[in-house]
Amino acid sequence: MTEIGSQPSLRLLIVDDHADSARALSRLFRHEGHAVITAHTMTGALTLVVGQQPVDVLLSDIDLPDGDGCELLRRLRAFYGGRDVPAVALSGLGDDETVRRCREVGFRQFLLKPLTFEQVRDEVMALAGGRPSQPPLAPAAPVVIRPLGGVPAPLPVD
């Protein structure tokens, strides 16, 4: 982690097979000064981190086309020699089994889709600071802000 002004700059790995969601999160985090690696599959994510310094936080969808976020987190930790990787699970499935599997593999937080950038950013910053902002993996009903007409809210201009 490096400092940009008074805000820490994090290396984030965002993995989501919904390209628009991954792109939006990536742009918003980059706008805040963070380095972001974005992938849409488990294999793609692992390929992109080869030869790179370790990521500070993983944000991963659970249901990926070539595996799942739980397997991705296991493989990422093995790739980093067992190093802990703070991780936030992003999922449209909030059933007890999904939450249990995420907890077992080591996801520290579980966010139920749809979600807002503020929710995600708050969890990432809490993990980077080493303290959860809410009880870990609490599958609470999310506060949903839906854009009018299904069109994503405008992104900040770089």
C-alpha positions as CSV (number, residue, x, y, z in Angstrom):
1,M,0.0,0.0,0.0
2,T,1.3,3.5,-0.9
3,E,0.1,6.9,0.0
4,I,-1.5,9.3,-2.5
5,G,-2.1,12.5,-0.6
6,S,-3.9,11.5,2.6
7,Q,-5.6,8.5,1.1
8,P,-3.9,5.1,0.9
9,S,-3.5,3.7,-2.6
10,L,-4.4,0.1,-2.7
11,R,-3.8,-2.7,-5.3
12,L,-7.2,-4.2,-5.9
13,L,-8.2,-7.3,-7.9
14,I,-11.8,-7.1,-9.1
15,V,-13.3,-10.3,-10.6
16,D,-16.8,-10.3,-11.9
17,D,-18.2,-11.9,-15.0
18,H,-20.7,-9.1,-15.5
19,A,-18.4,-6.8,-17.5
20,D,-20.3,-3.6,-16.9
21,S,-20.2,-4.1,-13.1
22,A,-16.5,-4.9,-13.1
23,R,-15.7,-1.9,-15.4
24,A,-17.8,0.5,-13.2
25,L,-16.1,-0.6,-10.0
26,S,-12.7,-0.5,-11.6
27,R,-13.2,3.1,-12.9
28,L,-14.6,4.3,-9.6
29,F,-11.7,2.9,-7.6
30,R,-9.1,4.2,-10.2
31,H,-10.8,7.6,-9.9
32,E,-10.0,7.5,-6.2
33,G,-6.3,6.8,-6.9
34,H,-6.2,3.0,-6.5
35,A,-4.4,0.5,-8.8
36,V,-6.9,-2.0,-10.2
37,I,-6.6,-5.3,-12.0
38,T,-9.9,-6.4,-13.5
39,A,-10.8,-9.9,-14.7
40,H,-14.0,-11.7,-15.7
41,T,-13.0,-15.3,-15.0
42,M,-11.0,-17.1,-12.3
43,T,-8.4,-18.2,-14.9
44,G,-8.1,-14.6,-16.2
45,A,-7.6,-13.2,-12.7
46,L,-4.9,-15.7,-11.9
47,T,-3.1,-15.0,-15.2
48,L,-3.1,-11.3,-14.6
49,V,-1.5,-11.5,-11.1
50,V,1.5,-13.6,-12.3
51,G,4.6,-11.6,-12.0
52,Q,2.8,-8.7,-10.2
53,Q,3.2,-7.7,-6.6
54,P,0.5,-9.1,-4.3
55,V,-2.9,-7.4,-4.3
56,D,-4.1,-5.7,-1.1
57,V,-7.7,-6.7,-1.5
58,L,-9.7,-9.1,-3.6
59,L,-13.3,-8.2,-4.7
60,S,-14.8,-11.3,-6.3
61,D,-18.1,-12.4,-7.6
62,I,-18.8,-15.9,-6.3
63,D,-20.4,-17.4,-9.4
64,L,-17.8,-17.2,-12.2
65,P,-17.9,-18.9,-15.6
66,D,-14.9,-21.2,-15.0
67,G,-15.1,-21.7,-11.2
68,D,-16.1,-19.7,-8.2
69,G,-14.8,-16.9,-6.0
70,C,-14.0,-19.4,-3.2
71,E,-11.7,-21.4,-5.4
72,L,-10.1,-18.2,-6.7
73,L,-9.3,-17.1,-3.2
74,R,-7.8,-20.5,-2.3
75,R,-5.6,-20.4,-5.5
76,L,-4.6,-16.8,-5.0
77,R,-3.5,-17.5,-1.4
78,A,-1.5,-20.5,-2.6
79,F,0.0,-18.4,-5.4
80,Y,1.1,-15.9,-2.8
81,G,2.7,-18.7,-0.7
82,G,-0.1,-18.8,1.9
83,R,-0.2,-15.0,2.4
84,D,-3.5,-13.8,3.7
85,V,-5.5,-11.9,1.1
86,P,-8.3,-9.7,2.5
87,A,-11.3,-10.5,0.4
88,V,-14.9,-9.3,-0.1
89,A,-17.4,-11.7,-1.7
90,L,-19.9,-10.1,-4.1
91,S,-22.9,-12.3,-4.9
92,G,-26.5,-12.3,-6.0
93,L,-26.9,-15.5,-3.9
94,G,-27.3,-14.8,-0.1
95,D,-28.4,-18.2,1.0
96,D,-26.8,-19.8,4.1
97,E,-24.8,-22.3,2.1
98,T,-23.1,-19.7,-0.1
99,V,-22.3,-17.5,3.0
100,R,-21.0,-20.6,4.8
101,R,-18.7,-21.5,1.9
102,C,-17.4,-18.0,1.7
103,R,-16.7,-17.9,5.4
104,E,-14.9,-21.2,5.3
105,V,-12.5,-20.2,2.6
106,G,-11.7,-16.9,4.3
107,F,-13.8,-14.1,2.8
108,R,-14.0,-11.4,5.4
109,Q,-17.1,-9.7,4.1
110,F,-20.1,-10.7,2.0
111,L,-22.0,-8.2,0.0
112,L,-25.3,-9.1,-1.6
113,K,-26.0,-7.7,-5.1
114,P,-27.3,-5.3,-6.2
115,L,-25.0,-3.0,-4.2
116,T,-23.7,0.5,-4.3
117,F,-20.1,1.7,-4.8
118,E,-20.2,3.3,-1.4
119,Q,-21.0,-0.1,0.2
120,V,-18.1,-1.7,-1.6
121,R,-15.7,1.1,-1.0
122,D,-16.5,1.2,2.7
123,E,-15.7,-2.6,3.0
124,V,-12.5,-2.3,1.0
125,M,-11.2,0.6,3.1
126,A,-12.2,-1.2,6.4
127,L,-10.3,-4.3,5.3
128,A,-7.3,-2.2,4.3
129,G,-7.3,-0.7,7.7
130,G,-7.6,-4.2,9.3
131,R,-11.0,-3.8,10.9
132,P,-14.4,-4.8,9.5
133,S,-17.0,-2.0,9.3
134,Q,-19.8,-4.5,10.1
135,P,-20.0,-8.0,11.5
136,P,-18.1,-10.3,9.1
137,L,-20.3,-12.0,6.4
138,A,-23.6,-10.7,7.8
139,P,-26.1,-11.5,5.0
140,A,-28.2,-8.4,5.8
141,A,-30.8,-7.1,3.4
142,P,-29.0,-4.5,1.3
143,V,-30.1,-0.9,0.7
144,V,-30.5,-0.8,-3.0
145,I,-30.2,2.3,-5.2
146,R,-31.4,1.5,-8.7
147,P,-30.5,3.9,-11.5
148,L,-33.6,5.2,-13.4
149,G,-34.4,3.1,-16.5
150,G,-31.7,0.5,-15.7
151,V,-29.0,2.8,-16.9
152,P,-25.9,3.0,-14.7
153,A,-25.2,6.2,-13.0
154,P,-22.6,8.4,-14.8
155,L,-19.0,7.7,-14.0
156,P,-16.6,10.4,-13.0
157,V,-14.5,11.8,-15.8
158,D,-10.8,10.9,-15.5
